[in-house]
């Protein structure tokens, strides 16, 4: 580093910096007060479609590379599959007849309108470009039935677990706040003892969540590995969706409640597809409205 | 104007790459801020403050890609670009030390500035946990990736430099 022969920055540089810093802070002030929103046309369509295009390119490249390596195994698998196909053809016929029979029986029992919540499958196409915010972008939006504050779940290794909630809906994409986000809160309870608390993210994908406000009287019965589920009291998440398992826990001095670390049931680094649940019980100010 | 457009395009491209192809992170889920590295490069080589304009527009695009409120990244990027421009008056670009200091310095500045922003605008503002291991990883990742970005961009420096037109004889 040399320190001789340098000039002082001109006033223009300071003025420029001051102008843009003030401008940024003004925009931040207005946007946090929700006075101003980015026009939906740009935010919803342009940005969403660019992200979709990037995700498509990425998917195409990975599929192409994968296809080349898979070609080696295809011939070997082909023979085995041919034999299995005949077997499956027989099974398919049997299966089709069973489905028809099942449908008939359901009609008879009046179970065709099974009161299960509607699940909308979506693909994660992008995430927040920075590390302080940790949102995901999914490829389904208002047009596909996604609404603000819909709970989102995923299936992994045979477990159905909570992933987060929808915080912003555009025409064809939506923003999902994962459960490890700093601002994520969910009313939760211990599945075994039904003690209620509040689950909160810590901001990092690999960091465990924190379960707060569980009374210290639970300390005797609490064990590592206990399951934590949603309680449904926040009217955002249906009850009994698995959040995760109890890791370590501690009782702070002079505190009446435990601080419990919860390891999420779903490993979000491996999740590609998620399901937004139509939560009919949710009574939130924006539920059902286009955002 | 051309250099501003090229710098801006490169940083926006990096933002989209960060949010899609690098979405799983490089180390422990941490995404290096490549767009910031380009903003720092543009700010460092253009002492007239062109990098600040690039930072502002790239920051606004980052805000749109993020769940952050509009103006959050714009403020962070502009502040870091300003610091990089100031540094360019007292230091010369080298191959490792200055880019590394710029990358890590920008990460530390972001960490402090998010606290400041959170203090002023409490609603919806996430902050860096400065003493966490994850922030340490991000610091190092930003430092090393800024060195890499500076090295690559050095080959394209004439395209990113806002050199004033030479006076006619």
Contacts between the chains, C-beta under 8 A, distances in Angstrom:
chain1	res1	chain2	res2	distance
A	1	B	90	8.0
A	1	B	91	4.9
A	1	B	92	6.6
A	1	B	94	7.6
A	1	B	97	7.4
A	1	B	98	7.4
A	2	B	91	7.7
A	2	B	92	5.5
A	3	B	90	6.4
A	3	B	91	7.9
A	6	B	89	5.3
A	6	B	90	5.7
A	7	B	89	6.4
A	8	B	89	6.6
A	9	B	47	7.2
A	9	B	85	6.8
A	9	B	86	6.0
A	9	B	89	5.1
A	10	B	48	7.6
A	12	B	48	6.8
A	12	B	49	6.3
A	13	B	47	7.2
A	13	B	48	6.8
A	13	B	49	4.2
A	13	B	52	7.6
A	13	B	82	7.8
A	13	B	85	5.8
A	13	B	86	7.8
A	16	B	49	4.1
A	16	B	52	5.1
A	16	B	53	7.3
A	17	B	49	6.7
A	17	B	52	5.4
A	17	B	78	6.8
A	17	B	81	7.8
A	17	B	82	3.9
A	17	B	85	7.4
A	20	B	52	5.4
A	20	B	53	7.2
A	20	B	55	7.4
A	20	B	56	4.5
A	20	B	74	7.7
A	20	B	78	4.5
A	21	B	75	6.6
A	21	B	78	5.4
A	21	B	79	6.3
A	21	B	82	7.3
A	23	B	56	7.0
A	23	B	74	7.7
A	24	B	56	6.7
A	24	B	59	6.8
A	24	B	71	5.0
A	24	B	74	4.0
A	24	B	75	3.7
A	24	B	78	5.5
A	25	B	71	6.8
A	25	B	75	5.9
A	25	B	120	7.8
A	26	B	71	7.4
A	27	B	60	7.7
A	27	B	70	5.4
A	27	B	71	3.4
A	27	B	74	6.4
A	28	B	69	6.0
A	28	B	70	7.1
A	28	B	71	3.2
A	28	B	72	5.9
A	28	B	74	7.7
A	28	B	75	6.0
A	28	B	117	6.9
A	28	B	121	6.0
A	29	B	71	7.5
A	29	B	121	6.7
A	30	B	70	7.8
A	30	B	71	7.6
A	31	B	69	4.3
A	31	B	70	3.8
A	31	B	71	5.5
A	32	B	69	4.8
A	32	B	121	4.5
A	32	B	123	5.1
A	32	B	124	6.0
A	32	B	125	7.4
A	36	B	70	7.3
A	38	B	64	5.9
A	38	B	70	6.2
A	42	B	64	7.6
A	43	B	64	5.8
A	47	B	64	5.4
A	47	B	65	6.4
A	50	B	16	6.1
A	51	B	16	7.0
A	51	B	19	6.5
A	51	B	20	6.2
A	51	B	65	7.5
A	54	B	16	5.2
A	54	B	17	7.4
A	54	B	19	7.7
A	54	B	20	3.8
A	54	B	21	6.9
A	55	B	20	5.4
A	58	B	20	5.9
A	58	B	21	5.2
A	124	B	23	7.8
A	125	B	20	7.0
A	126	B	19	4.4
A	126	B	20	4.8
A	126	B	23	6.0
A	126	B	65	7.4
A	127	B	19	5.9
A	127	B	23	4.2
A	128	B	19	6.7
A	128	B	65	7.2
A	128	B	66	4.8
A	128	B	67	6.1
A	128	B	68	7.7
A	129	B	15	4.9
A	129	B	16	7.9
A	129	B	18	4.0
A	129	B	19	4.3
A	129	B	31	6.8
A	129	B	33	7.8
A	129	B	35	7.0
A	129	B	62	5.6
A	129	B	65	5.2
A	129	B	66	6.1
A	130	B	18	7.8
A	130	B	31	7.0
A	130	B	33	6.6
A	130	B	62	6.8
A	130	B	66	6.1
A	130	B	68	7.4
A	130	B	73	6.9
A	131	B	30	5.9
A	131	B	31	5.9
A	131	B	33	8.0
A	131	B	128	7.8
A	131	B	134	7.5
A	131	B	138	5.7
A	132	B	68	7.3
A	132	B	110	8.0
A	132	B	114	6.1
A	132	B	126	4.4
A	132	B	127	6.8
A	132	B	128	5.9
A	133	B	66	5.0
A	133	B	67	4.6
A	133	B	68	4.9
A	133	B	126	5.4
A	134	B	67	7.9
A	135	B	66	6.7
A	135	B	67	3.7
A	137	B	19	7.4
A	167	B	67	6.4
A	168	B	67	7.0
A	175	B	67	5.7
A	177	B	67	6.6
A	181	B	67	7.9
A	181	B	126	7.6
A	182	B	126	4.8
A	182	B	127	7.6
A	183	B	124	7.0
A	183	B	126	6.5
A	202	B	129	7.9
A	203	B	126	6.7
A	203	B	129	6.5
A	203	B	134	7.8
A	204	B	28	8.0
A	204	B	29	6.8
A	204	B	132	7.4
A	204	B	134	4.7
A	205	B	25	7.5
A	205	B	29	4.0
A	206	B	28	5.7
A	206	B	29	5.7
A	206	B	134	7.9
A	207	B	134	7.1
A	269	B	24	5.9
A	269	B	25	7.9
A	269	B	29	6.2
